Amino acid sequence: RVQLVESGGGSAQTGGSLRLPCTASEFSRRGCMGWLRQSPGKEREGLAAMDSYGAINYADSVKGRFTISRDNAENTLYLQMNSLKPEDTAMYYCAADERPGACIVVAIPEKLKDLHHYLENWGQGTQVTISS
């Protein structure tokens, strides 16, 4: 079972940027990886997902502001977050899964919101707080 460790969280002002790395104990050449977030009183929200071929899907709430990428040599997944807003305040998690069907979160845009169902392995999370 892959181990995932997020870092890079912290505080920023509205309009600022943060970059979240997620280091994996191993990088599978199959399956998908992604990012989701959760804030108190709100449902988990799938933000972005990427398959091993580089296909990507973004949630409308972050499209044009957030960028998912991966460095296979470093076993690291990234989430670059620009133009941050107070509503981006949340705990951010990276997730991964190589089971068949996991990449439905990339293939079918509407499934991204349920990323937490399809990608079984999560990190411990990193807190992001955006002030106005």
Phi, psi and chi 1 to 4 in degrees:
 res  aa     phi    psi   chi1   chi2   chi3   chi4
   1 ARG       -  127.3 -171.0 -178.0  177.9  102.2
   2 VAL   -69.5  141.5   62.9      -      -      -
   3 GLN  -102.2  133.7  -56.9  -64.3  -45.1      -
   4 LEU  -122.6  135.3  -57.9  168.2      -      -
   5 VAL  -131.5  114.6  179.3      -      -      -
   6 GLU   -88.7  154.2  -55.2   93.9  -23.6      -
   7 SER  -151.7 -176.6   59.7      -      -      -
   8 GLY    90.9   -5.5      -      -      -      -
   9 GLY   -70.0  170.0      -      -      -      -
  10 GLY   158.7 -155.8      -      -      -      -
  11 SER  -109.7  146.9  -60.3      -      -      -
  12 ALA  -150.9  164.5      -      -      -      -
  13 GLN   -94.6  160.9  -66.8 -171.7  -31.7      -
  14 THR   -53.4  132.5  -63.3      -      -      -
  15 GLY    90.6   -8.7      -      -      -      -
  16 GLY   -82.2 -173.2      -      -      -      -
  17 SER  -134.5  150.5  -62.1      -      -      -
  18 LEU  -142.3  152.7  -73.2  171.7      -      -
  19 ARG  -125.8  123.6 -173.1 -168.5 -164.6 -156.7
  20 LEU  -105.8  115.9  -54.2 -177.7      -      -
  21 PRO   -89.5  151.1   -2.4   20.1      -      -
  22 CYS  -134.1  112.2  169.9      -      -      -
  23 THR   -93.9  130.4  -57.7      -      -      -
  24 ALA  -105.4  145.7      -      -      -      -
  25 SER   -66.5  -26.3   56.3      -      -      -
  26 GLU  -154.6  151.2   57.3 -176.0  -75.2      -
  27 PHE  -112.2  113.5 -119.3   34.9      -      -
  28 SER   -78.7  143.0  172.9      -      -      -
  29 ARG   -85.5   -0.3  -64.7  -63.7 -176.1  -97.6
  30 ARG  -113.8  171.2  -56.9 -170.9  -56.2  -94.5
  31 GLY    76.8 -165.1      -      -      -      -
  32 CYS  -135.3  157.3  -79.7      -      -      -
  33 MET  -130.1  158.8  -59.3 -174.8   73.0      -
  34 GLY  -167.4 -178.1      -      -      -      -
  35 TRP  -128.5  142.8  -69.9   92.6      -      -
  36 LEU  -140.2  167.4   67.4  152.8      -      -
  37 ARG  -142.3  159.7   66.5 -173.4  178.5 -170.1
  38 GLN  -147.7  133.7 -173.1  168.6   24.5      -
  39 SER  -121.3  157.1   52.7      -      -      -
  40 PRO   -54.9  131.2  -26.6   35.3      -      -
  41 GLY    81.7    0.7      -      -      -      -
  42 LYS  -120.3  158.0  -65.6 -174.5  177.9 -179.9
  43 GLU   -74.8  156.4  -66.2 -174.6   -5.0      -
  44 ARG   -61.7  142.2  -63.6 -176.3 -174.0   98.1
  45 GLU  -127.2  116.5  179.2 -174.7   13.2      -
  46 GLY   -70.1  131.2      -      -      -      -
  47 LEU  -106.5  -45.0  -57.4  176.4      -      -
  48 ALA  -160.0  147.1      -      -      -      -
  49 ALA  -144.5  150.5      -      -      -      -
  50 MET  -139.8  137.1  169.8 -175.1  -86.9      -
  51 ASP   -97.1  178.8   69.0   15.3      -      -
  52 SER   -72.4  -11.1   58.6      -      -      -
  53 TYR   -94.4   -4.4  -61.5  100.0      -      -
  54 GLY    96.8    1.1      -      -      -      -
  55 ALA   -68.9  141.9      -      -      -      -
  56 ILE  -133.7  146.8  -66.6  172.1      -      -
  57 ASN  -132.8  135.2 -172.8   17.4      -      -
  58 TYR  -120.8  147.1  -70.2  105.7      -      -
  59 ALA   -72.4  149.0      -      -      -      -
  60 ASP   -59.5  -31.3  -72.1  -17.5      -      -
  61 SER   -66.7  -20.4   59.6      -      -      -
  62 VAL  -122.3   -5.2  -56.5      -      -      -
  63 LYS   -59.1  131.7 -165.5  173.7  -64.2 -177.9
  64 GLY    88.4  -12.7      -      -      -      -
  65 ARG  -115.1  -36.6  -60.6 -169.9  -61.4  124.1
  66 PHE  -108.5  147.5  -70.0   11.4      -      -
  67 THR  -133.1  126.5  -57.5      -      -      -
  68 ILE   -97.5  139.8 -173.3  172.6      -      -
  69 SER  -152.6  167.9   63.0      -      -      -
  70 ARG  -141.4  147.0   59.8 -168.8  -75.1  168.8
  71 ASP  -117.4  101.5 -176.3  -26.3      -      -
  72 ASN   -65.8  -32.0  -69.1  -27.1      -      -
  73 ALA   -67.6  -30.6      -      -      -      -
  74 GLU  -102.2    2.7  -62.1  -66.8  -30.7      -
  75 ASN    52.0   43.2  -75.5    3.3      -      -
  76 THR  -129.2  133.6  -58.3      -      -      -
  77 LEU  -104.4  141.3 -177.1   74.2      -      -
  78 TYR  -122.0  152.8  -64.4   98.1      -      -
  79 LEU  -131.3  107.0 -173.7   67.3      -      -
  80 GLN   -87.7  122.4  177.3   66.3   44.4      -
  81 MET  -117.1  116.8  -52.9 -172.5  -64.8      -
  82 ASN  -117.1  166.4  -61.7  -30.9      -      -
  83 SER    49.1   49.2  -57.9      -      -      -
  84 LEU   -66.7  148.0  -74.7  161.9      -      -
  85 LYS  -124.5  157.7  -54.7  174.8 -177.1  179.2
  86 PRO   -55.7  -33.6  -28.8   36.4      -      -
  87 GLU   -70.6   -5.7   51.5  -97.1   43.9      -
  88 ASP   -82.8   -6.4  -66.5  -40.4      -      -
  89 THR   -61.4  123.1  -65.0      -      -      -
  90 ALA  -178.0  172.2      -      -      -      -
  91 MET   -88.5  129.0 -175.0   71.8   80.2      -
  92 TYR  -107.4  134.7  -76.4   70.4      -      -
  93 TYR  -125.6  141.3  -58.4   88.0      -      -
  94 CYS   -98.5  156.4   71.8      -      -      -
  95 ALA  -144.5  153.7      -      -      -      -
  96 ALA  -150.3  151.8      -      -      -      -
  97 ASP  -164.4  133.9 -153.4  -53.4      -      -
  98 GLU  -110.1    9.7   62.3  176.6   18.2      -
  99 ARG   -68.9  149.5  -66.2  175.2  -61.3  166.5
 100 PRO   -57.0  136.6  -23.7   33.5      -      -
 101 GLY    95.2  -15.5      -      -      -      -
 102 ALA   -60.7  -34.8      -      -      -      -
 103 CYS   -77.9   10.8  -70.8      -      -      -
 104 ILE   -60.4  -24.3 -166.4  172.5      -      -
 105 VAL   -70.6  -16.8  -63.9      -      -      -
 106 VAL   -97.4  -41.6  176.0      -      -      -
 107 ALA   -71.0  -35.2      -      -      -      -
 108 ILE  -120.1  107.1  -59.7  178.0      -      -
 109 PRO   -52.2  -37.4  -28.6   36.2      -      -
 110 GLU   -67.0  -18.0  -65.2   77.5   15.9      -
 111 LYS   -83.1  -12.3  -64.5  -65.7 -175.0 -178.3
 112 LEU   -60.2  -34.6 -179.6   62.7      -      -
 113 LYS   -63.7  -19.9   62.4  179.1  173.7   61.4
 114 ASP  -102.8   26.7  -63.4  -37.7      -      -
 115 LEU   -52.3  -36.4 -175.9  147.3      -      -
 116 HIS   -63.9  -21.8   58.3  -75.4      -      -
 117 HIS   -80.2  -36.0  -74.7  -50.4      -      -
 118 TYR   -93.4  -25.8  -66.1  104.6      -      -
 119 LEU  -108.6  110.0  -87.7   58.4      -      -
 120 GLU   -82.4  -29.4 -174.6  178.7   63.7      -
 121 ASN   -95.9  124.6  -57.1  -55.4      -      -
 122 TRP  -122.9  156.6  -64.1   23.1      -      -
 123 GLY   -85.1 -172.7      -      -      -      -
 124 GLN   -84.6  -12.8   84.3  -71.6  -11.4      -
 125 GLY    94.8  156.5      -      -      -      -
 126 THR  -139.4  134.8 -173.3      -      -      -
 127 GLN   -83.3  134.6  177.6   67.8   36.7      -
 128 VAL  -121.3  127.5  170.4      -      -      -
 129 THR  -127.4  123.0  -57.8      -      -      -
 130 ILE  -113.9  124.1  -51.4  -56.8      -      -
 131 SER  -101.0  150.2   57.9      -      -      -
 132 SER   -88.3      -   56.9      -      -      -
